[in-house]
Every structure is written in structure tokens, then in C-alpha cells.
Amino acid sequence: MGSGIGAALELVGQILLARFLGMGGLGLYSLGMAAVRIAEVVARLGIPLGGTRLVSIYKGTDQPRVKGVLLSSSGICLLSGCLTGLILWLSADSVAQRIFNNPEMAWVLRALAPAVPCVTLMAVSSSLLTGFHTTKFTVLSRNLIEPGVNLVLMASFLILGQGLKGVIWAFIASHIVAGICALGFMVKLFPSLTDSSVRPVYDLRRLMGNSVPILLIGVLNYVLAWTDTVMLGILSSTSAVGLYRASSRIPMILPLFLNATNSIYAPLAASLHAKGERERLAGILKTTTRWVTYATVPGFLFIIFGSTEIMSMFGKEFTKQGNTVMVVLAVGCLVNSLTGGTGMTLMMCGRQDIQLYAAVGCVALNIFLNMLLIPNFGAIGAAIATSISMCAVNVAKLFFLWKLLDLHPFSMRTLGIVAAGLGLLCLVWIMKGLVEVFGSWAFVARILVGVGGLIVFIILWGLDKQDLILWRELKLKFLGKKQIAELDSFPG
């Protein structure tokens, strides 16, 4: 839920940017963000996931080593972030002119360079918190505090007429606030961090040994995530970049629940694999994938049936091609979500090499397809290239997970939900002429038939035992025992 709120805040921010800055301004900001995000993932050195894995293993058994991991991870990433930010600041002119052929990009890159250490520290500190087997504080810092502060400051600066400069200031300030909060949460979860009597034990060799392969994977994943944006800036225009980034915001919500479940699944998978509890690992992988499917397939149908209406939120200029870009990207994001924690399982079970090879192949395919399609099809070509690459890499990871670890994320219930979703998609397409007679209410009619039909299907099929346990825990969390007793007294 915290991830959902964070995504909603970020979406509102993107709509504000599109409304106030237009396609060109949004394109400039997106290209600057691409540079910052790639610089950030390099500065991380793969430590967030590598450190999380070690914290999960040492937690409760070796406090000095936990303290050593927390201190060394935060310190190394902060220094690396400062160095990477300095390199970005010094190379701003060269990158703007030689890569993007757009001198205006220079001041954007220079203004965003101080954000690199702030973003890096926030990322590593919030990730390390999940090593204690809780997502509460990670969600608070990463998904609520940062986007919330960013939205408030961004809206304030835009209203005051500060334009793109104000947006950049808001971005930097929000990450500083969120990073400080994450460090405070770290002390709350692990009080020994400030206890001088507990001397840290630094195991840098093991930390970096776990992190370096993940660094390469992280760099490649970020390159994949931003290749389309960067290559649009090189081969097309900043307006095309703005259109693409606005269109991609909604589909990128689809993997949201996958990322949320992976944040707690990762340390669990590492712990279970270390203990040799393979059956429990297989069961949790299938269960979390089924829950991701419950959340993702209805969202996919919503995007397909309401693409034009959704893109109109960003402005009329975004609807001409934006709905097509959004639908194409949604297909790739759906496949990525339906494969569940496949890639995370490979990494947490010590097969980072497979994840690395898959990422290399995916980036190479994506760059090739972007070069082939962008000159002729612009933003739509970039969307096609990205979607094909996402599907290819996830199929490859599925194959290696099954071949090497004899695991897979699917159950009959998961496949049944996907089949029902595809069936309803075909049904609405067949009924297209009938639905359109509702005029301006056609959007609502499509949603009721498609998304509503899938929800009814899931209810009629019934829930699995683990699903019922989760549902009752959710009711207990938000309603309390008294309200649950009252609800349970009614038939059904």
C-alpha cells in the first residue's frame, strides 16, 4: 500500500511537470534524470542488495558484523556518490554537446549533479532496512517521505514560477530529507549502531564479493530502463522524450506490487537458501507471484481499456501517440510482473552470473532495436524495442531458474487468472461496437466488463489457503478484532 501511495504521488508529480513544462521541458528533465539515475546506480556499487543479503544472514546472530555492514555500506556509497556526482558536473558540457547535441542540457546536468550522493545514500540506507525482515521503514522513507516532500516542494516552486530549476531543487531536497529519515530508522531498528561498546567487524571482501556482480546487473538494468529515453534524445527530439516519459508512467505502475513483494522476498529467499529449505522457498516464490498476478492483471486491463482517457490527464498534446506508446509498454511490464521474483531468486541463491548474462543480452537487444525503430517510428519505436527486450530477458531468466535450480514461479491458479484476463480482453474487443454506443461513458463500460469481470471470476473461483490467511491478516491490520468478529457473523 505504501508503494501504491508513492507511485500515486509520483504520477501526480509527472502530471504537474507535463502541464507546467510541456513536452520540451519534460523531455529535458527526463534526460537529466536518466543521467542521474545511471550515475546513481554506478555509485551504489551494487551494495544495497549485497549489504541487505549480509544483514539478513547476520541479523540476530552477529551484531558486530551487522554494524560493520551498515557502516561500511553507507560510508562507501556516500563517498562514491560524491565522486560520481563530481564527474557528472565536470562532464556536463561534453555530454550535452557530443551525445545529445543540445547545449541546453549542460545546465540541467550541472544542476542535477549534487543530487547523485543524496540519491545514492537514500537508496542504500533504505534498502539495508529490509535486511531486518521488515518493509515498514523502507516504505516510509522511499515511498512516502521522498515523493511526498518532492511533490509539495515541486508544486510550490512551479506555482512561484521557478520552472525547471525549482523542480530540480525539490528533487534534491526531498532525497536529503528521506535519506536523513532512513538513517534515523536504521538506528531505531539497530540501536547498537550508536553503541560504542559494540565494535564493528568489517568484512569488506565478502560485502564487495556479493555486491560487484550485482553492480554490473544494476548498471545494465538501469541502462535498459533509460536506454529508450537516452536514445530518443540522441536520435529524435526532446519533445519525443517528453511524450515517451509521460506515456511510460502508467505502465511502470504495473511492476509496483512485484517490487514491493521482492523487497521482503529477497532477504527471505537468501535466508531460506542458506538453510537449505528449498520447498519453503519454492512455495513462497509461487505464492508471491500469485499475489502479484492478482494486482497486475486488473491494472493491465484498466490501461488497455482506458489508454486515451488516461493520457488526456497529461494534456491534449500527449494523446495523439501517447496511448499507443502506453499500451505497447504495458505488455512488456505485464510479462515482467507475471514472472514474479525470478531474477531476485537467482541473485539471492548465488547465481548472480545468470542474472548478469541475461541483463547483458537484454541491453544489447534493446540498443539494437532502438537504433532500428526510433528513426522510423519515434516514441512508438522505442516502446516496441523496450517491450520486446523486457519479454525476452524474463523468458530467459525463467528458463535458467528452472534449468539450474529446478524452480518456477507459476501455479495453476496464477495461469488461470492470466487466461481469464486474456479472455475478457478478447470479449471487450469483440463487443467494441456495442460498448461504444455509451458515448462518453464507453470508458466506464469497458472497465466494468473487463476489470469487473476479472474480479468476479477471482471471487467465484475462490481464494487459496495462503490468500485467505493474507486476507484475514489485512482485515486484522486495518479493521481490528472487533470489526472482524462483526463481519464474520454475517453469512458468507
C-alpha positions, 0 to 999 in steps of 0.5 A, a space after each residue: 500500500 505504501 508503494 501504491 501511495 508513492 507511485 500515486 504521488 509520483 504520477 501526480 508529480 509527472 502530471 504537474 511537470 507535463 502541464 507546467 513544462 510541456 513536452 520540451 521541458 519534460 523531455 529535458 528533465 527526463 534526460 537529466 534524470 536518466 543521467 542521474 539515475 545511471 550515475 546513481 546506480 554506478 555509485 551504489 556499487 551494487 551494495 544495497 542488495 549485497 549489504 541487505 543479503 549480509 544483514 539478513 544472514 547476520 541479523 540476530 546472530 552477529 551484531 558486530 558484523 551487522 554494524 560493520 555492514 551498515 557502516 561500511 555500506 553507507 560510508 562507501 556509497 556516500 563517498 562514491 556518490 560524491 565522486 560520481 556526482 563530481 564527474 557528472 558536473 565536470 562532464 556536463 558540457 561534453 555530454 550535452 554537446 557530443 551525445 545529445 547535441 543540445 547545449 541546453 542540457 549542460 545546465 540541467 546536468 550541472 544542476 542535477 549533479 549534487 543530487 547523485 550522493 543524496 540519491 545514492 545514500 537514500 537508496 542504500 540506507 533504505 534498502 539495508 532496512 529490509 535486511 531486518 525482515 521488515 518493509 515498514 521503514 523502507 516504505 516510509 522513507 522511499 515511498 512516502 517521505 521522498 515523493 511526498 516532500 518532492 511533490 509539495 516542494 515541486 508544486 510550490 516552486 512551479 506555482 512561484 514560477 521557478 520552472 525547471 530549476 525549482 523542480 530540480 531543487 525539490 528533487 534534491 531536497 526531498 532525497 536529503 530529507 528521506 535519506 536523513 529519515 532512513 538513517 534515523 530508522 536504521 538506528 531505531 531498528 539497530 540501536 547498537 549502531 550508536 553503541 560504542 561498546 559494540 565494535 564493528 567487524 568489517 568484512 569488506 571482501 565478502 560485502 564487495 564479493 556479493 555486491 560487484 556482480 550485482 553492480 554490473 546487473 544494476 548498471 545494465 538494468 538501469 541502462 535498459 530502463 533509460 536506454 529508450 529515453 537516452 536514445 530518443 534524445 540522441 536520435 529524435 527530439 526532446 519533445 519525443 522524450 517528453 511524450 515517451 516519459 509521460 506515456 511510460 508512467 502508467 505502465 511502470 505502475 504495473 511492476 509496483 506490487 512485484 517490487 514491493 513483494 521482492 523487497 521482503 522476498 529477497 532477504 527471505 529467499 537468501 535466508 531460506 537458501 542458506 538453510 537449505 529449505 528449498 520447498 519453503 522457498 519454492 512455495 513462497 516464490 509461487 505464492 508471491 507471484 500469485 499475489 502479484 498476478 492478482 494486482 497486475 492483471 486488473 491494472 493491465 486491463 484498466 490501461 488497455 481499456 482506458 489508454 486515451 482517457 488516461 493520457 488526456 490527464 497529461 494534456 491534449 498534446 500527449 494523446 495523439 501517440 501517447 496511448 499507443 506508446 502506453 499500451 505497447 509498454 504495458 505488455 512488456 511490464 505485464 510479462 515482467 510482473 507475471 514472472 514474479 521474483 525470478 531474477 531476485 531468486 537467482 541473485 539471492 541463491 548465488 547465481 548472480 552470473 545468470 542474472 548478469 548474462 541475461 541483463 547483458 543480452 537484454 541491453 544489447 537487444 534493446 540498443 539494437 532495436 532502438 537504433 532500428 525503430 526510433 528513426 522510423 517510428 519515434 516514441 512508438 519505436 522505442 516502446 516496441 524495442 523496450 517491450 520486446 527486450 523486457 519479454 525476452 530477458 524474463 523468458 530467459 531468466 525463467 528458463 535458467 531458474 528452472 534449468 539450474 535450480 529446478 524452480 518456477 514461479 507459476 501455479 495453476 491458479 496464477 495461469 488461470 487468472 492470466 487466461 481469464 484476463 486474456 479472455 475478457 480482453 478478447 470479449 471487450 474487443 469483440 463487443 467494441 461496437 456495442 460498448 461504444 454506443 455509451 458515448 462518453 461513458 464507453 470508458 466506464 463500460 469497458 472497465 466494468 466488463 473487463 476489470 469487473 469481470 476479472 474480479 468476479 471470476 477471482 471471487 467465484 473461483 475462490 481464494 487459496 489457503 495462503 490468500 485467505 490467511 493474507 486476507 484475514 491478516 489485512 482485515 486484522 491490520 486495518 479493521 481490528 478484532 472487533 470489526 472482524 468478529 462483526 463481519 464474520 457473523 454475517 453469512 458468507 
